Amino acid sequence: GATSGPPATLPDPGWTRLADARTVGRTEQIRLSTGGRAFRYYLLWITALPPDDDHVEISELRLYRLQNR
């Protein structure tokens, strides 16, 4: 997550890692650890392709803000 525009290079010190999901399935929920900070930008970083595939498709990505209860 970051508060200002897309990174010029990675890693970028202006970005904060919010989750570390090693492997995900077709539908996955990943809790982001923001430390109570608000971010304007979120980066989804794909580091490997599925076995026997040459591309990845993301048809939908949702971010939900959970209220403290």
PDB file with SEQRES, HELIX, SHEET and CRYST1 records, atoms N, CA, C and O in Angstrom:
SEQRES   1 A   69  GLY ALA THR SER GLY PRO PRO ALA THR LEU PRO ASP PRO          
SEQRES   2 A   69  GLY TRP THR ARG LEU ALA ASP ALA ARG THR VAL GLY ARG          
SEQRES   3 A   69  THR GLU GLN ILE ARG LEU SER THR GLY GLY ARG ALA PHE          
SEQRES   4 A   69  ARG TYR TYR LEU LEU TRP ILE THR ALA LEU PRO PRO ASP          
SEQRES   5 A   69  ASP ASP HIS VAL GLU ILE SER GLU LEU ARG LEU TYR ARG          
SEQRES   6 A   69  LEU GLN ASN ARG                                              
CRYST1    1.000    1.000    1.000  90.00  90.00  90.00 P 1           1          
ATOM      1  N   GLY A   1       0.822  -1.175   0.000  1.00  0.00           N  
ATOM      2  CA  GLY A   1       0.000   0.000   0.000  1.00  0.00           C  
ATOM      3  C   GLY A   1       0.867   1.239   0.000  1.00  0.00           C  
ATOM      4  O   GLY A   1       1.981   1.230   0.523  1.00  0.00           O  
ATOM      5  N   ALA A   2       0.354   2.302  -0.587  1.00  0.00           N  
ATOM      6  CA  ALA A   2       1.080   3.568  -0.614  1.00  0.00           C  
ATOM      7  C   ALA A   2       0.080   4.720  -0.616  1.00  0.00           C  
ATOM      8  O   ALA A   2      -1.087   4.554  -0.971  1.00  0.00           O  
ATOM      9  N   THR A   3       0.560   5.869  -0.219  1.00  0.00           N  
ATOM     10  CA  THR A   3      -0.298   7.056  -0.211  1.00  0.00           C  
ATOM     11  C   THR A   3      -0.075   7.919  -1.445  1.00  0.00           C  
ATOM     12  O   THR A   3      -0.890   8.791  -1.745  1.00  0.00           O  
ATOM     13  N   SER A   4       1.031   7.683  -2.172  1.00  0.00           N  
ATOM     14  CA  SER A   4       1.268   8.445  -3.397  1.00  0.00           C  
ATOM     15  C   SER A   4       1.520   7.478  -4.543  1.00  0.00           C  
ATOM     16  O   SER A   4       1.921   6.337  -4.310  1.00  0.00           O  
ATOM     17  N   GLY A   5       1.296   7.905  -5.752  1.00  0.00           N  
ATOM     18  CA  GLY A   5       1.288   7.170  -7.009  1.00  0.00           C  
ATOM     19  C   GLY A   5       2.035   5.865  -7.128  1.00  0.00           C  
ATOM     20  O   GLY A   5       2.703   5.417  -6.196  1.00  0.00           O  
ATOM     21  N   PRO A   6       1.906   5.263  -8.299  1.00  0.00           N  
ATOM     22  CA  PRO A   6       2.560   3.978  -8.573  1.00  0.00           C  
ATOM     23  C   PRO A   6       4.071   4.080  -8.394  1.00  0.00           C  
ATOM     24  O   PRO A   6       4.650   5.147  -8.600  1.00  0.00           O  
ATOM     25  N   PRO A   7       4.704   2.989  -8.018  1.00  0.00           N  
ATOM     26  CA  PRO A   7       6.149   3.017  -7.770  1.00  0.00           C  
ATOM     27  C   PRO A   7       6.935   3.180  -9.069  1.00  0.00           C  
ATOM     28  O   PRO A   7       6.567   2.625 -10.104  1.00  0.00           O  
ATOM     29  N   ALA A   8       8.019   3.947  -9.001  1.00  0.00           N  
ATOM     30  CA  ALA A   8       8.907   4.099 -10.152  1.00  0.00           C  
ATOM     31  C   ALA A   8       9.767   2.855 -10.310  1.00  0.00           C  
ATOM     32  O   ALA A   8      10.052   2.429 -11.429  1.00  0.00           O  
ATOM     33  N   THR A   9      10.175   2.280  -9.200  1.00  0.00           N  
ATOM     34  CA  THR A   9      10.955   1.052  -9.182  1.00  0.00           C  
ATOM     35  C   THR A   9      10.485   0.215  -8.001  1.00  0.00           C  
ATOM     36  O   THR A   9       9.863   0.728  -7.070  1.00  0.00           O  
ATOM     37  N   LEU A  10      10.784  -1.056  -8.049  1.00  0.00           N  
ATOM     38  CA  LEU A  10      10.455  -1.945  -6.923  1.00  0.00           C  
ATOM     39  C   LEU A  10      11.723  -2.610  -6.448  1.00  0.00           C  
ATOM     40  O   LEU A  10      12.542  -2.980  -7.289  1.00  0.00           O  
ATOM     41  N   PRO A  11      11.939  -2.786  -5.186  1.00  0.00           N  
ATOM     42  CA  PRO A  11      11.075  -2.262  -4.118  1.00  0.00           C  
ATOM     43  C   PRO A  11      11.208  -0.753  -3.999  1.00  0.00           C  
ATOM     44  O   PRO A  11      12.260  -0.182  -4.285  1.00  0.00           O  
ATOM     45  N   ASP A  12      10.141  -0.127  -3.581  1.00  0.00           N  
ATOM     46  CA  ASP A  12      10.071   1.318  -3.418  1.00  0.00           C  
ATOM     47  C   ASP A  12       9.846   1.606  -1.943  1.00  0.00           C  
ATOM     48  O   ASP A  12       8.909   1.061  -1.359  1.00  0.00           O  
ATOM     49  N   PRO A  13      10.672   2.445  -1.316  1.00  0.00           N  
ATOM     50  CA  PRO A  13      10.522   2.705   0.120  1.00  0.00           C  
ATOM     51  C   PRO A  13       9.205   3.377   0.488  1.00  0.00           C  
ATOM     52  O   PRO A  13       8.846   3.397   1.666  1.00  0.00           O  
ATOM     53  N   GLY A  14       8.476   3.927  -0.475  1.00  0.00           N  
ATOM     54  CA  GLY A  14       7.196   4.548  -0.184  1.00  0.00           C  
ATOM     55  C   GLY A  14       6.057   3.549  -0.081  1.00  0.00           C  
ATOM     56  O   GLY A  14       4.929   3.922   0.239  1.00  0.00           O  
ATOM     57  N   TRP A  15       6.343   2.282  -0.350  1.00  0.00           N  
ATOM     58  CA  TRP A  15       5.320   1.234  -0.314  1.00  0.00           C  
ATOM     59  C   TRP A  15       5.491   0.365   0.923  1.00  0.00           C  
ATOM     60  O   TRP A  15       6.611   0.120   1.373  1.00  0.00           O  
ATOM     61  N   THR A  16       4.378  -0.095   1.463  1.00  0.00           N  
ATOM     62  CA  THR A  16       4.357  -0.953   2.643  1.00  0.00           C  
ATOM     63  C   THR A  16       3.735  -2.296   2.280  1.00  0.00           C  
ATOM     64  O   THR A  16       2.655  -2.337   1.690  1.00  0.00           O  
ATOM     65  N   ARG A  17       4.400  -3.387   2.623  1.00  0.00           N  
ATOM     66  CA  ARG A  17       3.833  -4.721   2.390  1.00  0.00           C  
ATOM     67  C   ARG A  17       2.686  -4.939   3.381  1.00  0.00           C  
ATOM     68  O   ARG A  17       2.844  -4.755   4.588  1.00  0.00           O  
ATOM     69  N   LEU A  18       1.535  -5.333   2.843  1.00  0.00           N  
ATOM     70  CA  LEU A  18       0.343  -5.493   3.672  1.00  0.00           C  
ATOM     71  C   LEU A  18      -0.053  -6.946   3.874  1.00  0.00           C  
ATOM     72  O   LEU A  18      -0.824  -7.258   4.782  1.00  0.00           O  
ATOM     73  N   ALA A  19       0.463  -7.832   3.045  1.00  0.00           N  
ATOM     74  CA  ALA A  19       0.153  -9.262   3.166  1.00  0.00           C  
ATOM     75  C   ALA A  19       1.232 -10.039   2.457  1.00  0.00           C  
ATOM     76  O   ALA A  19       1.962  -9.503   1.624  1.00  0.00           O  
ATOM     77  N   ASP A  20       1.325 -11.299   2.794  1.00  0.00           N  
ATOM     78  CA  ASP A  20       2.302 -12.180   2.160  1.00  0.00           C  
ATOM     79  C   ASP A  20       1.598 -13.492   1.840  1.00  0.00           C  
ATOM     80  O   ASP A  20       1.699 -14.456   2.598  1.00  0.00           O  
ATOM     81  N   ALA A  21       0.896 -13.527   0.731  1.00  0.00           N  
ATOM     82  CA  ALA A  21       0.174 -14.729   0.313  1.00  0.00           C  
ATOM     83  C   ALA A  21       1.051 -15.492  -0.664  1.00  0.00           C  
ATOM     84  O   ALA A  21       1.276 -15.028  -1.782  1.00  0.00           O  
ATOM     85  N   ARG A  22       1.539 -16.631  -0.271  1.00  0.00           N  
ATOM     86  CA  ARG A  22       2.451 -17.410  -1.112  1.00  0.00           C  
ATOM     87  C   ARG A  22       1.727 -18.098  -2.265  1.00  0.00           C  
ATOM     88  O   ARG A  22       2.195 -18.061  -3.403  1.00  0.00           O  
ATOM     89  N   THR A  23       0.602 -18.717  -1.981  1.00  0.00           N  
ATOM     90  CA  THR A  23      -0.154 -19.446  -2.989  1.00  0.00           C  
ATOM     91  C   THR A  23      -1.626 -19.126  -2.810  1.00  0.00           C  
ATOM     92  O   THR A  23      -2.143 -19.156  -1.693  1.00  0.00           O  
ATOM     93  N   VAL A  24      -2.289 -18.826  -3.888  1.00  0.00           N  
ATOM     94  CA  VAL A  24      -3.717 -18.529  -3.814  1.00  0.00           C  
ATOM     95  C   VAL A  24      -4.470 -19.362  -4.837  1.00  0.00           C  
ATOM     96  O   VAL A  24      -3.918 -19.777  -5.856  1.00  0.00           O  
ATOM     97  N   GLY A  25      -5.741 -19.597  -4.543  1.00  0.00           N  
ATOM     98  CA  GLY A  25      -6.594 -20.368  -5.437  1.00  0.00           C  
ATOM     99  C   GLY A  25      -7.435 -19.454  -6.309  1.00  0.00           C  
ATOM    100  O   GLY A  25      -7.176 -18.255  -6.411  1.00  0.00           O  
ATOM    101  N   ARG A  26      -8.440 -20.037  -6.933  1.00  0.00           N  
ATOM    102  CA  ARG A  26      -9.309 -19.281  -7.841  1.00  0.00           C  
ATOM    103  C   ARG A  26     -10.071 -18.186  -7.107  1.00  0.00           C  
ATOM    104  O   ARG A  26     -10.276 -17.101  -7.652  1.00  0.00           O  
ATOM    105  N   THR A  27     -10.485 -18.454  -5.895  1.00  0.00           N  
ATOM    106  CA  THR A  27     -11.160 -17.470  -5.061  1.00  0.00           C  
ATOM    107  C   THR A  27     -10.453 -17.459  -3.724  1.00  0.00           C  
ATOM    108  O   THR A  27     -10.321 -18.497  -3.075  1.00  0.00           O  
ATOM    109  N   GLU A  28     -10.007 -16.306  -3.317  1.00  0.00           N  
ATOM    110  CA  GLU A  28      -9.201 -16.244  -2.100  1.00  0.00           C  
ATOM    111  C   GLU A  28      -9.488 -14.953  -1.349  1.00  0.00           C  
ATOM    112  O   GLU A  28      -9.662 -13.895  -1.955  1.00  0.00           O  
ATOM    113  N   GLN A  29      -9.534 -15.048  -0.038  1.00  0.00           N  
ATOM    114  CA  GLN A  29      -9.627 -13.860   0.801  1.00  0.00           C  
ATOM    115  C   GLN A  29      -8.294 -13.685   1.508  1.00  0.00           C  
ATOM    116  O   GLN A  29      -7.784 -14.619   2.127  1.00  0.00           O  
ATOM    117  N   ILE A  30      -7.742 -12.509   1.417  1.00  0.00           N  
ATOM    118  CA  ILE A  30      -6.456 -12.219   2.049  1.00  0.00           C  
ATOM    119  C   ILE A  30      -6.635 -10.983   2.915  1.00  0.00           C  
ATOM    120  O   ILE A  30      -6.988  -9.913   2.420  1.00  0.00           O  
ATOM    121  N   ARG A  31      -6.394 -11.135   4.195  1.00  0.00           N  
ATOM    122  CA  ARG A  31      -6.526 -10.013   5.133  1.00  0.00           C  
ATOM    123  C   ARG A  31      -5.280  -9.141   5.028  1.00  0.00           C  
ATOM    124  O   ARG A  31      -4.155  -9.630   5.136  1.00  0.00           O  
ATOM    125  N   LEU A  32      -5.493  -7.855   4.818  1.00  0.00           N  
ATOM    126  CA  LEU A  32      -4.390  -6.909   4.731  1.00  0.00           C  
ATOM    127  C   LEU A  32      -4.107  -6.334   6.112  1.00  0.00           C  
ATOM    128  O   LEU A  32      -5.028  -5.984   6.850  1.00  0.00           O  
ATOM    129  N   SER A  33      -2.848  -6.242   6.449  1.00  0.00           N  
ATOM    130  CA  SER A  33      -2.431  -5.713   7.737  1.00  0.00           C  
ATOM    131  C   SER A  33      -1.927  -4.285   7.537  1.00  0.00           C  
ATOM    132  O   SER A  33      -0.749  -4.071   7.253  1.00  0.00           O  
ATOM    133  N   THR A  34      -2.824  -3.314   7.685  1.00  0.00           N  
ATOM    134  CA  THR A  34      -2.490  -1.919   7.420  1.00  0.00           C  
ATOM    135  C   THR A  34      -1.931  -1.189   8.635  1.00  0.00           C  
ATOM    136  O   THR A  34      -1.442  -0.066   8.509  1.00  0.00           O  
ATOM    137  N   GLY A  35      -1.994  -1.798   9.786  1.00  0.00           N  
ATOM    138  CA  GLY A  35      -1.528  -1.134  10.998  1.00  0.00           C  
ATOM    139  C   GLY A  35      -2.325   0.121  11.320  1.00  0.00           C  
ATOM    140  O   GLY A  35      -1.822   1.040  11.966  1.00  0.00           O  
ATOM    141  N   GLY A  36      -3.582   0.151  10.860  1.00  0.00           N  
ATOM    142  CA  GLY A  36      -4.440   1.292  11.123  1.00  0.00           C  
ATOM    143  C   GLY A  36      -4.215   2.472  10.185  1.00  0.00           C  
ATOM    144  O   GLY A  36      -4.868   3.506  10.325  1.00  0.00           O  
ATOM    145  N   ARG A  37      -3.299   2.329   9.233  1.00  0.00           N  
ATOM    146  CA  ARG A  37      -3.015   3.406   8.275  1.00  0.00           C  
ATOM    147  C   ARG A  37      -3.956   3.325   7.083  1.00  0.00           C  
ATOM    148  O   ARG A  37      -4.407   2.240   6.715  1.00  0.00           O  
ATOM    149  N   ALA A  38      -4.248   4.457   6.487  1.00  0.00           N  
ATOM    150  CA  ALA A  38      -5.066   4.514   5.277  1.00  0.00           C  
ATOM    151  C   ALA A  38      -4.145   4.635   4.067  1.00  0.00           C  
ATOM    152  O   ALA A  38      -3.212   5.438   4.074  1.00  0.00           O  
ATOM    153  N   PHE A  39      -4.400   3.850   3.041  1.00  0.00           N  
ATOM    154  CA  PHE A  39      -3.625   3.899   1.809  1.00  0.00           C  
ATOM    155  C   PHE A  39      -4.545   4.244   0.645  1.00  0.00           C  
ATOM    156  O   PHE A  39      -5.721   3.879   0.644  1.00  0.00           O  
ATOM    157  N   ARG A  40      -4.010   4.943  -0.337  1.00  0.00           N  
ATOM    158  CA  ARG A  40      -4.785   5.261  -1.529  1.00  0.00           C  
ATOM    159  C   ARG A  40      -4.525   4.261  -2.638  1.00  0.00           C  
ATOM    160  O   ARG A  40      -5.413   3.998  -3.449  1.00  0.00           O  
ATOM    161  N   TYR A  41      -3.333   3.701  -2.692  1.00  0.00           N  
ATOM    162  CA  TYR A  41      -2.929   2.785  -3.760  1.00  0.00           C  
ATOM    163  C   TYR A  41      -2.591   1.413  -3.194  1.00  0.00           C  
ATOM    164  O   TYR A  41      -2.023   1.282  -2.109  1.00  0.00           O  
ATOM    165  N   TYR A  42      -2.960   0.392  -3.968  1.00  0.00           N  
ATOM    166  CA  TYR A  42      -2.668  -0.987  -3.599  1.00  0.00           C  
ATOM    167  C   TYR A  42      -2.062  -1.676  -4.806  1.00  0.00           C  
ATOM    168  O   TYR A  42      -2.549  -1.511  -5.924  1.00  0.00           O  
ATOM    169  N   LEU A  43      -1.010  -2.444  -4.594  1.00  0.00           N  
ATOM    170  CA  LEU A  43      -0.303  -3.134  -5.661  1.00  0.00           C  
ATOM    171  C   LEU A  43      -0.475  -4.635  -5.486  1.00  0.00           C  
ATOM    172  O   LEU A  43      -0.178  -5.178  -4.422  1.00  0.00           O  
ATOM    173  N   LEU A  44      -0.946  -5.293  -6.509  1.00  0.00           N  
ATOM    174  CA  LEU A  44      -1.021  -6.751  -6.533  1.00  0.00           C  
ATOM    175  C   LEU A  44       0.166  -7.220  -7.347  1.00  0.00           C  
ATOM    176  O   LEU A  44       0.266  -6.920  -8.536  1.00  0.00           O  
ATOM    177  N   TRP A  45       1.066  -7.955  -6.714  1.00  0.00           N  
ATOM    178  CA  TRP A  45       2.314  -8.354  -7.350  1.00  0.00           C  
ATOM    179  C   TRP A  45       2.286  -9.862  -7.574  1.00  0.00           C  
ATOM    180  O   TRP A  45       2.278 -10.635  -6.615  1.00  0.00           O  
ATOM    181  N   ILE A  46       2.270 -10.277  -8.823  1.00  0.00           N  
ATOM    182  CA  ILE A  46       2.276 -11.700  -9.177  1.00  0.00           C  
ATOM    183  C   ILE A  46       3.710 -12.098  -9.465  1.00  0.00           C  
ATOM    184  O   ILE A  46       4.353 -11.530 -10.348  1.00  0.00           O  
ATOM    185  N   THR A  47       4.213 -13.074  -8.722  1.00  0.00           N  
ATOM    186  CA  THR A  47       5.623 -13.446  -8.834  1.00  0.00           C  
ATOM    187  C   THR A  47       5.851 -14.740  -9.597  1.00  0.00           C  
ATOM    188  O   THR A  47       6.982 -15.034  -9.983  1.00  0.00           O  
ATOM    189  N   ALA A  48       4.797 -15.518  -9.821  1.00  0.00           N  
ATOM    190  CA  ALA A  48       4.959 -16.771 -10.550  1.00  0.00           C  
ATOM    191  C   ALA A  48       3.651 -17.129 -11.234  1.00  0.00           C  
ATOM    192  O   ALA A  48       2.570 -16.817 -10.735  1.00  0.00           O  
ATOM    193  N   LEU A  49       3.759 -17.780 -12.371  1.00  0.00           N  
ATOM    194  CA  LEU A  49       2.581 -18.235 -13.100  1.00  0.00           C  
ATOM    195  C   LEU A  49       2.180 -19.623 -12.638  1.00  0.00           C  
ATOM    196  O   LEU A  49       3.014 -20.368 -12.124  1.00  0.00           O  
ATOM    197  N   PRO A  50       0.917 -19.981 -12.813  1.00  0.00           N  
ATOM    198  CA  PRO A  50       0.493 -21.338 -12.468  1.00  0.00           C  
ATOM    199  C   PRO A  50       1.246 -22.363 -13.326  1.00  0.00           C  
ATOM    200  O   PRO A  50       1.654 -22.053 -14.445  1.00  0.00           O  
ATOM    201  N   PRO A  51       1.428 -23.570 -12.808  1.00  0.00           N  
ATOM    202  CA  PRO A  51       2.103 -24.597 -13.608  1.00  0.00           C  
ATOM    203  C   PRO A  51       1.391 -24.797 -14.945  1.00  0.00           C  
ATOM    204  O   PRO A  51       0.162 -24.837 -15.003  1.00  0.00           O  
ATOM    205  N   ASP A  52       2.159 -24.922 -15.995  1.00  0.00           N  
ATOM    206  CA  ASP A  52       1.657 -25.180 -17.349  1.00  0.00           C  
ATOM    207  C   ASP A  52       0.830 -24.034 -17.918  1.00  0.00           C  
ATOM    208  O   ASP A  52       0.086 -24.247 -18.875  1.00  0.00           O  
ATOM    209  N   ASP A  53       0.930 -22.828 -17.367  1.00  0.00           N  
ATOM    210  CA  ASP A  53       0.234 -21.665 -17.913  1.00  0.00           C  
ATOM    211  C   ASP A  53       1.251 -20.591 -18.278  1.00  0.00           C  
ATOM    212  O   ASP A  53       2.318 -20.501 -17.671  1.00  0.00           O  
ATOM    213  N   ASP A  54       0.913 -19.782 -19.271  1.00  0.00           N  
ATOM    214  CA  ASP A  54       1.815 -18.711 -19.689  1.00  0.00           C  
ATOM    215  C   ASP A  54       1.248 -17.323 -19.395  1.00  0.00           C  
ATOM    216  O   ASP A  54       1.798 -16.315 -19.839  1.00  0.00           O  
ATOM    217  N   HIS A  55       0.141 -17.275 -18.642  1.00  0.00           N  
ATOM    218  CA  HIS A  55      -0.445 -15.985 -18.290  1.00  0.00           C  
ATOM    219  C   HIS A  55      -1.342 -16.136 -17.060  1.00  0.00           C  
ATOM    220  O   HIS A  55      -1.669 -17.244 -16.635  1.00  0.00           O  
ATOM    221  N   VAL A  56      -1.723 -15.003 -16.515  1.00  0.00           N  
ATOM    222  CA  VAL A  56      -2.637 -14.945 -15.378  1.00  0.00           C  
ATOM    223  C   VAL A  56      -3.735 -13.953 -15.728  1.00  0.00           C  
ATOM    224  O   VAL A  56      -3.467 -12.912 -16.327  1.00  0.00           O  
ATOM    225  N   GLU A  57      -4.959 -14.270 -15.361  1.00  0.00           N  
ATOM    226  CA  GLU A  57      -6.071 -13.342 -15.561  1.00  0.00           C  
ATOM    227  C   GLU A  57      -6.702 -13.037 -14.215  1.00  0.00           C  
ATOM    228  O   GLU A  57      -6.957 -13.933 -13.411  1.00  0.00           O  
ATOM    229  N   ILE A  58      -6.946 -11.773 -13.988  1.00  0.00           N  
ATOM    230  CA  ILE A  58      -7.652 -11.343 -12.784  1.00  0.00           C  
ATOM    231  C   ILE A  58      -8.928 -10.681 -13.262  1.00  0.00           C  
ATOM    232  O   ILE A  58      -8.896  -9.606 -13.861  1.00  0.00           O  
ATOM    233  N   SER A  59     -10.045 -11.328 -12.996  1.00  0.00           N  
ATOM    234  CA  SER A  59     -11.303 -10.788 -13.492  1.00  0.00           C  
ATOM    235  C   SER A  59     -11.960  -9.842 -12.482  1.00  0.00           C  
ATOM    236  O   SER A  59     -12.783  -9.002 -12.847  1.00  0.00           O  
ATOM    237  N   GLU A  60     -11.590  -9.990 -11.226  1.00  0.00           N  
ATOM    238  CA  GLU A  60     -12.215  -9.137 -10.220  1.00  0.00           C  
ATOM    239  C   GLU A  60     -11.322  -9.059  -8.995  1.00  0.00           C  
ATOM    240  O   GLU A  60     -10.750 -10.056  -8.553  1.00  0.00           O  
ATOM    241  N   LEU A  61     -11.218  -7.870  -8.467  1.00  0.00           N  
ATOM    242  CA  LEU A  61     -10.455  -7.639  -7.251  1.00  0.00           C  
ATOM    243  C   LEU A  61     -11.257  -6.664  -6.409  1.00  0.00           C  
ATOM    244  O   LEU A  61     -11.624  -5.589  -6.883  1.00  0.00           O  
ATOM    245  N   ARG A  62     -11.533  -7.030  -5.163  1.00  0.00           N  
ATOM    246  CA  ARG A  62     -12.327  -6.180  -4.271  1.00  0.00           C  
ATOM    247  C   ARG A  62     -11.551  -5.909  -2.996  1.00  0.00           C  
ATOM    248  O   ARG A  62     -10.871  -6.781  -2.455  1.00  0.00           O  
ATOM    249  N   LEU A  63     -11.670  -4.692  -2.540  1.00  0.00           N  
ATOM    250  CA  LEU A  63     -11.110  -4.309  -1.249  1.00  0.00           C  
ATOM    251  C   LEU A  63     -12.253  -3.878  -0.358  1.00  0.00           C  
ATOM    252  O   LEU A  63     -13.062  -3.032  -0.739  1.00  0.00           O  
ATOM    253  N   TYR A  64     -12.323  -4.458   0.828  1.00  0.00           N  
ATOM    254  CA  TYR A  64     -13.376  -4.106   1.786  1.00  0.00           C  
ATOM    255  C   TYR A  64     -12.731  -3.472   3.000  1.00  0.00           C  
ATOM    256  O   TYR A  64     -11.680  -3.910   3.469  1.00  0.00           O  
ATOM    257  N   ARG A  65     -13.362  -2.461   3.486  1.00  0.00           N  
ATOM    258  CA  ARG A  65     -12.910  -1.831   4.721  1.00  0.00           C  
ATOM    259  C   ARG A  65     -13.756  -2.419   5.846  1.00  0.00           C  
ATOM    260  O   ARG A  65     -14.975  -2.246   5.870  1.00  0.00           O  
ATOM    261  N   LEU A  66     -13.116  -3.104   6.762  1.00  0.00           N  
ATOM    262  CA  LEU A  66     -13.815  -3.685   7.894  1.00  0.00           C  
ATOM    263  C   LEU A  66     -13.854  -2.675   9.022  1.00  0.00           C  
ATOM    264  O   LEU A  66     -12.837  -2.074   9.370  1.00  0.00           O  
ATOM    265  N   GLN A  67     -15.009  -2.496   9.578  1.00  0.00           N  
ATOM    266  CA  GLN A  67     -15.174  -1.575  10.692  1.00  0.00           C  
ATOM    267  C   GLN A  67     -14.813  -2.272  11.992  1.00  0.00           C  
ATOM    268  O   GLN A  67     -15.120  -3.449  12.183  1.00  0.00           O  
ATOM    269  N   ASN A  68     -14.160  -1.540  12.886  1.00  0.00           N  
ATOM    270  CA  ASN A  68     -13.869  -2.098  14.210  1.00  0.00           C  
ATOM    271  C   ASN A  68     -15.170  -2.326  14.949  1.00  0.00           C  
ATOM    272  O   ASN A  68     -16.072  -1.489  14.918  1.00  0.00           O  
ATOM    273  N   ARG A  69     -15.260  -3.439  15.599  1.00  0.00           N  
ATOM    274  CA  ARG A  69     -16.494  -3.765  16.321  1.00  0.00           C  
ATOM    275  C   ARG A  69     -16.264  -3.773  17.795  1.00  0.00           C  
ATOM    276  O   ARG A  69     -17.192  -4.027  18.563  1.00  0.00           O  
TER     277      ARG A  69                                                      
END                                                                             
